[in-house]
Amino acid sequence: MFDIMCRNFIPEDMVAFSVPSNRFIEMANNIEGSFLDKNFKNLTSL
């Protein structure tokens, strides 16, 4: 998060970013098979 005024509202362990809506839809459609589709509780699945 680059906006200094908003940093207090985002937890320290989170990353925030902005993208145009059409790019977000493209990214959301590509989640399957990406690292976001992994089970992070079981590190051996990475």
N, CA, C and O atoms as a Tripos MOL2 file, in Angstrom:
@<TRIPOS>MOLECULE
protein
  184   183    46     0     0
PROTEIN
NO_CHARGES

@<TRIPOS>ATOM
      1 N           0.8660   -1.1680    0.0000 N.3       1 MET1
      2 CA          0.0000    0.0000    0.0000 C.3       1 MET1
      3 C           0.9070    1.2240    0.0000 C.2       1 MET1
      4 O           1.7210    1.4000    0.9070 O.2       1 MET1
      5 N           0.7690    2.0500   -0.9960 N.am      2 PHE2
      6 CA          1.6390    3.2160   -1.1190 C.3       2 PHE2
      7 C           1.0350    4.4770   -0.5020 C.2       2 PHE2
      8 O           1.7680    5.4190   -0.1990 O.2       2 PHE2
      9 N          -0.2730    4.5140   -0.3110 N.am      3 ASP3
     10 CA         -0.9320    5.6830    0.2690 C.3       3 ASP3
     11 C          -0.7020    5.6990    1.7680 C.2       3 ASP3
     12 O          -1.2020    4.8270    2.4790 O.2       3 ASP3
     13 N           0.0330    6.6560    2.2520 N.am      4 ILE4
     14 CA          0.4080    6.7210    3.6640 C.3       4 ILE4
     15 C          -0.8190    6.7870    4.5740 C.2       4 ILE4
     16 O          -0.7970    6.2230    5.6680 O.2       4 ILE4
     17 N          -1.8780    7.4560    4.1500 N.am      5 MET5
     18 CA         -3.0820    7.6000    4.9710 C.3       5 MET5
     19 C          -3.8050    6.2640    5.1730 C.2       5 MET5
     20 O          -4.5060    6.0960    6.1710 O.2       5 MET5
     21 N          -3.6530    5.3300    4.2630 N.am      6 CYS6
     22 CA         -4.3660    4.0490    4.3350 C.3       6 CYS6
     23 C          -3.5670    2.9480    5.0070 C.2       6 CYS6
     24 O          -4.1310    1.9150    5.3690 O.2       6 CYS6
     25 N          -2.2990    3.1390    5.1780 N.am      7 ARG7
     26 CA         -1.4510    2.0720    5.7260 C.3       7 ARG7
     27 C          -1.9150    1.5800    7.0880 C.2       7 ARG7
     28 O          -1.7520    0.4000    7.3990 O.2       7 ARG7
     29 N          -2.4830    2.4420    7.8940 N.am      8 ASN8
     30 CA         -2.9350    2.0400    9.2340 C.3       8 ASN8
     31 C          -4.1200    1.0890    9.1790 C.2       8 ASN8
     32 O          -4.4200    0.4330   10.1760 O.2       8 ASN8
     33 N          -4.7900    0.9980    8.0610 N.am      9 PHE9
     34 CA         -5.9760    0.1560    7.9390 C.3       9 PHE9
     35 C          -5.6700   -1.2110    7.3280 C.2       9 PHE9
     36 O          -6.5480   -2.0720    7.2740 O.2       9 PHE9
     37 N          -4.4470   -1.4180    6.8710 N.am     10 ILE10
     38 CA         -4.0310   -2.6820    6.2590 C.3      10 ILE10
     39 C          -3.1060   -3.4000    7.2370 C.2      10 ILE10
     40 O          -2.1110   -2.8230    7.6760 O.2      10 ILE10
     41 N          -3.4170   -4.6570    7.5880 N.am     11 PRO11
     42 CA         -2.5230   -5.3970    8.5000 C.3      11 PRO11
     43 C          -1.0960   -5.4790    7.9350 C.2      11 PRO11
     44 O          -0.9030   -5.4980    6.7190 O.2      11 PRO11
     45 N          -0.1120   -5.5270    8.8200 N.am     12 GLU12
     46 CA          1.2920   -5.5380    8.4030 C.3      12 GLU12
     47 C           1.6520   -6.7400    7.5420 C.2      12 GLU12
     48 O           2.5790   -6.6620    6.7360 O.2      12 GLU12
     49 N           0.9340   -7.8570    7.6950 N.am     13 ASP13
     50 CA          1.2630   -9.0540    6.9370 C.3      13 ASP13
     51 C           0.4660   -9.1630    5.6360 C.2      13 ASP13
     52 O           0.4210  -10.2340    5.0310 O.2      13 ASP13
     53 N          -0.1610   -8.0720    5.1980 N.am     14 MET14
     54 CA         -0.9320   -8.0560    3.9580 C.3      14 MET14
     55 C          -0.2670   -7.1590    2.9280 C.2      14 MET14
     56 O           0.4160   -6.1910    3.2650 O.2      14 MET14
     57 N          -0.4790   -7.5000    1.6820 N.am     15 VAL15
     58 CA         -0.0100   -6.6790    0.5770 C.3      15 VAL15
     59 C          -1.2360   -6.1790   -0.1670 C.2      15 VAL15
     60 O          -2.1450   -6.9530   -0.4630 O.2      15 VAL15
     61 N          -1.2630   -4.8960   -0.4680 N.am     16 ALA16
     62 CA         -2.3820   -4.3170   -1.2100 C.3      16 ALA16
     63 C          -1.8430   -3.6980   -2.4930 C.2      16 ALA16
     64 O          -0.7720   -3.0910   -2.5010 O.2      16 ALA16
     65 N          -2.5890   -3.8570   -3.5650 N.am     17 PHE17
     66 CA         -2.1960   -3.2550   -4.8330 C.3      17 PHE17
     67 C          -3.4580   -2.9740   -5.6330 C.2      17 PHE17
     68 O          -4.5300   -3.4870   -5.3130 O.2      17 PHE17
     69 N          -3.3320   -2.1740   -6.6520 N.am     18 SER18
     70 CA         -4.4920   -1.8700   -7.4880 C.3      18 SER18
     71 C          -4.1760   -2.2090   -8.9390 C.2      18 SER18
     72 O          -3.0500   -2.0420   -9.4070 O.2      18 SER18
     73 N          -5.1820   -2.6810   -9.6250 N.am     19 VAL19
     74 CA         -5.0920   -2.9930  -11.0520 C.3      19 VAL19
     75 C          -6.4120   -2.5910  -11.7030 C.2      19 VAL19
     76 O          -7.4380   -2.5170  -11.0270 O.2      19 VAL19
     77 N          -6.3930   -2.3340  -12.9930 N.am     20 PRO20
     78 CA         -7.6500   -2.0570  -13.6870 C.3      20 PRO20
     79 C          -8.5730   -3.2760  -13.6240 C.2      20 PRO20
     80 O          -8.0980   -4.4090  -13.5490 O.2      20 PRO20
     81 N          -9.8700   -3.0520  -13.6540 N.am     21 SER21
     82 CA        -10.8330   -4.1410  -13.4800 C.3      21 SER21
     83 C         -10.6840   -5.2310  -14.5300 C.2      21 SER21
     84 O         -10.8300   -6.4100  -14.2080 O.2      21 SER21
     85 N         -10.3990   -4.8710  -15.7770 N.am     22 ASN22
     86 CA        -10.2470   -5.9170  -16.7990 C.3      22 ASN22
     87 C          -9.0200   -6.7910  -16.5280 C.2      22 ASN22
     88 O          -9.0430   -7.9860  -16.8220 O.2      22 ASN22
     89 N          -7.9630   -6.2220  -15.9770 N.am     23 ARG23
     90 CA         -6.7700   -7.0090  -15.6220 C.3      23 ARG23
     91 C          -7.0780   -7.9020  -14.4200 C.2      23 ARG23
     92 O          -6.6130   -9.0400  -14.3650 O.2      23 ARG23
     93 N          -7.8600   -7.3980  -13.4560 N.am     24 PHE24
     94 CA         -8.2430   -8.1990  -12.2990 C.3      24 PHE24
     95 C          -9.0460   -9.4220  -12.7420 C.2      24 PHE24
     96 O          -8.8150  -10.5250  -12.2460 O.2      24 PHE24
     97 N          -9.9750   -9.2380  -13.6580 N.am     25 ILE25
     98 CA        -10.7740  -10.3630  -14.1580 C.3      25 ILE25
     99 C          -9.8710  -11.3870  -14.8300 C.2      25 ILE25
    100 O         -10.0430  -12.5910  -14.6380 O.2      25 ILE25
    101 N          -8.9170  -10.9170  -15.6110 N.am     26 GLU26
    102 CA         -7.9630  -11.8300  -16.2630 C.3      26 GLU26
    103 C          -7.1470  -12.5930  -15.2160 C.2      26 GLU26
    104 O          -6.9360  -13.7990  -15.3490 O.2      26 GLU26
    105 N          -6.6910  -11.8910  -14.1800 N.am     27 MET27
    106 CA         -5.9180  -12.5380  -13.1170 C.3      27 MET27
    107 C          -6.7720  -13.5600  -12.3720 C.2      27 MET27
    108 O          -6.3090  -14.6660  -12.0910 O.2      27 MET27
    109 N          -8.0130  -13.2000  -12.0520 N.am     28 ALA28
    110 CA         -8.9050  -14.1050  -11.3250 C.3      28 ALA28
    111 C          -9.1890  -15.3630  -12.1420 C.2      28 ALA28
    112 O          -9.3130  -16.4520  -11.5810 O.2      28 ALA28
    113 N          -9.2910  -15.2210  -13.4420 N.am     29 ASN29
    114 CA         -9.5440  -16.3740  -14.3020 C.3      29 ASN29
    115 C          -8.3360  -17.2950  -14.4340 C.2      29 ASN29
    116 O          -8.4700  -18.4300  -14.8910 O.2      29 ASN29
    117 N          -7.1500  -16.8110  -14.0350 N.am     30 ASN30
    118 CA         -5.9190  -17.6020  -14.1470 C.3      30 ASN30
    119 C          -5.4350  -18.1500  -12.8080 C.2      30 ASN30
    120 O          -4.2990  -18.6170  -12.7210 O.2      30 ASN30
    121 N          -6.2600  -18.1080  -11.7650 N.am     31 ILE31
    122 CA         -5.8360  -18.5790  -10.4470 C.3      31 ILE31
    123 C          -5.5950  -20.0840  -10.4400 C.2      31 ILE31
    124 O          -4.6320  -20.5500   -9.8320 O.2      31 ILE31
    125 N          -6.4470  -20.8410  -11.1000 N.am     32 GLU32
    126 CA         -6.3040  -22.2980  -11.0970 C.3      32 GLU32
    127 C          -4.9460  -22.6990  -11.6590 C.2      32 GLU32
    128 O          -4.5950  -22.3420  -12.7830 O.2      32 GLU32
    129 N          -4.1920  -23.4410  -10.8670 N.am     33 GLY33
    130 CA         -2.8670  -23.8900  -11.2690 C.3      33 GLY33
    131 C          -1.7520  -22.9420  -10.8570 C.2      33 GLY33
    132 O          -0.5770  -23.2780  -11.0040 O.2      33 GLY33
    133 N          -2.0960  -21.7600  -10.3410 N.am     34 SER34
    134 CA         -1.0630  -20.8220   -9.9160 C.3      34 SER34
    135 C          -0.7130  -21.0740   -8.4430 C.2      34 SER34
    136 O          -1.2940  -21.9510   -7.8030 O.2      34 SER34
    137 N           0.2240  -20.3090   -7.9230 N.am     35 PHE35
    138 CA          0.6050  -20.4720   -6.5180 C.3      35 PHE35
    139 C          -0.5610  -20.1340   -5.5800 C.2      35 PHE35
    140 O          -0.5770  -20.5920   -4.4370 O.2      35 PHE35
    141 N          -1.5280  -19.3480   -6.0400 N.am     36 LEU36
    142 CA         -2.6780  -19.0160   -5.2000 C.3      36 LEU36
    143 C          -3.6000  -20.2050   -4.9980 C.2      36 LEU36
    144 O          -4.4610  -20.1860   -4.1180 O.2      36 LEU36
    145 N          -3.4260  -21.2260   -5.7990 N.am     37 ASP37
    146 CA         -4.2630  -22.4200   -5.7470 C.3      37 ASP37
    147 C          -3.6550  -23.4880   -4.8320 C.2      37 ASP37
    148 O          -4.1700  -24.6040   -4.7640 O.2      37 ASP37
    149 N          -2.5690  -23.1580   -4.1300 N.am     38 LYS38
    150 CA         -1.8590  -24.1210   -3.2870 C.3      38 LYS38
    151 C          -2.3880  -24.1060   -1.8650 C.2      38 LYS38
    152 O          -2.9830  -23.1250   -1.4180 O.2      38 LYS38
    153 N          -2.1640  -25.2070   -1.1590 N.am     39 ASN39
    154 CA         -2.5180  -25.3260    0.2480 C.3      39 ASN39
    155 C          -1.3160  -24.8520    1.0650 C.2      39 ASN39
    156 O          -0.3250  -25.5730    1.1850 O.2      39 ASN39
    157 N          -1.3990  -23.6460    1.6250 N.am     40 PHE40
    158 CA         -0.2590  -23.0790    2.3400 C.3      40 PHE40
    159 C          -0.0830  -23.6750    3.7280 C.2      40 PHE40
    160 O           0.9660  -23.4770    4.3420 O.2      40 PHE40
    161 N          -1.0680  -24.3950    4.2420 N.am     41 LYS41
    162 CA         -0.9180  -25.0280    5.5440 C.3      41 LYS41
    163 C          -0.0130  -26.2530    5.4510 C.2      41 LYS41
    164 O           0.6340  -26.6310    6.4280 O.2      41 LYS41
    165 N           0.0300  -26.8670    4.2750 N.am     42 ASN42
    166 CA          0.9070  -28.0070    4.0480 C.3      42 ASN42
    167 C           1.9880  -27.5660    3.0820 C.2      42 ASN42
    168 O           1.7840  -27.5920    1.8680 O.2      42 ASN42
    169 N           3.1390  -27.1590    3.6060 N.am     43 LEU43
    170 CA          4.1990  -26.5930    2.7710 C.3      43 LEU43
    171 C           4.7680  -27.5870    1.7640 C.2      43 LEU43
    172 O           5.4320  -27.1750    0.8130 O.2      43 LEU43
    173 N           4.5290  -28.8800    1.9450 N.am     44 THR44
    174 CA          5.0330  -29.8520    0.9800 C.3      44 THR44
    175 C           4.2320  -29.8290   -0.3160 C.2      44 THR44
    176 O           4.6630  -30.4080   -1.3130 O.2      44 THR44
    177 N           3.0580  -29.1610   -0.3210 N.am     45 SER45
    178 CA          2.2400  -29.0980   -1.5330 C.3      45 SER45
    179 C           2.7200  -28.0070   -2.4770 C.2      45 SER45
    180 O           2.2150  -27.8980   -3.5940 O.2      45 SER45
    181 N           3.6910  -27.1900   -2.0520 N.am     46 LEU46
    182 CA          4.2180  -26.1410   -2.9150 C.3      46 LEU46
    183 C           5.1730  -26.7550   -3.8710 C.2      46 LEU46
    184 O           5.7470  -26.0550   -4.7050 O.2      46 LEU46
@<TRIPOS>BOND
     1     1     2 1
     2     2     3 1
     3     3     4 2
     4     3     5 am
     5     5     6 1
     6     6     7 1
     7     7     8 2
     8     7     9 am
     9     9    10 1
    10    10    11 1
    11    11    12 2
    12    11    13 am
    13    13    14 1
    14    14    15 1
    15    15    16 2
    16    15    17 am
    17    17    18 1
    18    18    19 1
    19    19    20 2
    20    19    21 am
    21    21    22 1
    22    22    23 1
    23    23    24 2
    24    23    25 am
    25    25    26 1
    26    26    27 1
    27    27    28 2
    28    27    29 am
    29    29    30 1
    30    30    31 1
    31    31    32 2
    32    31    33 am
    33    33    34 1
    34    34    35 1
    35    35    36 2
    36    35    37 am
    37    37    38 1
    38    38    39 1
    39    39    40 2
    40    39    41 am
    41    41    42 1
    42    42    43 1
    43    43    44 2
    44    43    45 am
    45    45    46 1
    46    46    47 1
    47    47    48 2
    48    47    49 am
    49    49    50 1
    50    50    51 1
    51    51    52 2
    52    51    53 am
    53    53    54 1
    54    54    55 1
    55    55    56 2
    56    55    57 am
    57    57    58 1
    58    58    59 1
    59    59    60 2
    60    59    61 am
    61    61    62 1
    62    62    63 1
    63    63    64 2
    64    63    65 am
    65    65    66 1
    66    66    67 1
    67    67    68 2
    68    67    69 am
    69    69    70 1
    70    70    71 1
    71    71    72 2
    72    71    73 am
    73    73    74 1
    74    74    75 1
    75    75    76 2
    76    75    77 am
    77    77    78 1
    78    78    79 1
    79    79    80 2
    80    79    81 am
    81    81    82 1
    82    82    83 1
    83    83    84 2
    84    83    85 am
    85    85    86 1
    86    86    87 1
    87    87    88 2
    88    87    89 am
    89    89    90 1
    90    90    91 1
    91    91    92 2
    92    91    93 am
    93    93    94 1
    94    94    95 1
    95    95    96 2
    96    95    97 am
    97    97    98 1
    98    98    99 1
    99    99   100 2
   100    99   101 am
   101   101   102 1
   102   102   103 1
   103   103   104 2
   104   103   105 am
   105   105   106 1
   106   106   107 1
   107   107   108 2
   108   107   109 am
   109   109   110 1
   110   110   111 1
   111   111   112 2
   112   111   113 am
   113   113   114 1
   114   114   115 1
   115   115   116 2
   116   115   117 am
   117   117   118 1
   118   118   119 1
   119   119   120 2
   120   119   121 am
   121   121   122 1
   122   122   123 1
   123   123   124 2
   124   123   125 am
   125   125   126 1
   126   126   127 1
   127   127   128 2
   128   127   129 am
   129   129   130 1
   130   130   131 1
   131   131   132 2
   132   131   133 am
   133   133   134 1
   134   134   135 1
   135   135   136 2
   136   135   137 am
   137   137   138 1
   138   138   139 1
   139   139   140 2
   140   139   141 am
   141   141   142 1
   142   142   143 1
   143   143   144 2
   144   143   145 am
   145   145   146 1
   146   146   147 1
   147   147   148 2
   148   147   149 am
   149   149   150 1
   150   150   151 1
   151   151   152 2
   152   151   153 am
   153   153   154 1
   154   154   155 1
   155   155   156 2
   156   155   157 am
   157   157   158 1
   158   158   159 1
   159   159   160 2
   160   159   161 am
   161   161   162 1
   162   162   163 1
   163   163   164 2
   164   163   165 am
   165   165   166 1
   166   166   167 1
   167   167   168 2
   168   167   169 am
   169   169   170 1
   170   170   171 1
   171   171   172 2
   172   171   173 am
   173   173   174 1
   174   174   175 1
   175   175   176 2
   176   175   177 am
   177   177   178 1
   178   178   179 1
   179   179   180 2
   180   179   181 am
   181   181   182 1
   182   182   183 1
   183   183   184 2
@<TRIPOS>SUBSTRUCTURE
     1 MET1         2 RESIDUE 1 A MET
     2 PHE2         6 RESIDUE 1 A PHE
     3 ASP3        10 RESIDUE 1 A ASP
     4 ILE4        14 RESIDUE 1 A ILE
     5 MET5        18 RESIDUE 1 A MET
     6 CYS6        22 RESIDUE 1 A CYS
     7 ARG7        26 RESIDUE 1 A ARG
     8 ASN8        30 RESIDUE 1 A ASN
     9 PHE9        34 RESIDUE 1 A PHE
    10 ILE10       38 RESIDUE 1 A ILE
    11 PRO11       42 RESIDUE 1 A PRO
    12 GLU12       46 RESIDUE 1 A GLU
    13 ASP13       50 RESIDUE 1 A ASP
    14 MET14       54 RESIDUE 1 A MET
    15 VAL15       58 RESIDUE 1 A VAL
    16 ALA16       62 RESIDUE 1 A ALA
    17 PHE17       66 RESIDUE 1 A PHE
    18 SER18       70 RESIDUE 1 A SER
    19 VAL19       74 RESIDUE 1 A VAL
    20 PRO20       78 RESIDUE 1 A PRO
    21 SER21       82 RESIDUE 1 A SER
    22 ASN22       86 RESIDUE 1 A ASN
    23 ARG23       90 RESIDUE 1 A ARG
    24 PHE24       94 RESIDUE 1 A PHE
    25 ILE25       98 RESIDUE 1 A ILE
    26 GLU26      102 RESIDUE 1 A GLU
    27 MET27      106 RESIDUE 1 A MET
    28 ALA28      110 RESIDUE 1 A ALA
    29 ASN29      114 RESIDUE 1 A ASN
    30 ASN30      118 RESIDUE 1 A ASN
    31 ILE31      122 RESIDUE 1 A ILE
    32 GLU32      126 RESIDUE 1 A GLU
    33 GLY33      130 RESIDUE 1 A GLY
    34 SER34      134 RESIDUE 1 A SER
    35 PHE35      138 RESIDUE 1 A PHE
    36 LEU36      142 RESIDUE 1 A LEU
    37 ASP37      146 RESIDUE 1 A ASP
    38 LYS38      150 RESIDUE 1 A LYS
    39 ASN39      154 RESIDUE 1 A ASN
    40 PHE40      158 RESIDUE 1 A PHE
    41 LYS41      162 RESIDUE 1 A LYS
    42 ASN42      166 RESIDUE 1 A ASN
    43 LEU43      170 RESIDUE 1 A LEU
    44 THR44      174 RESIDUE 1 A THR
    45 SER45      178 RESIDUE 1 A SER
    46 LEU46      182 RESIDUE 1 A LEU
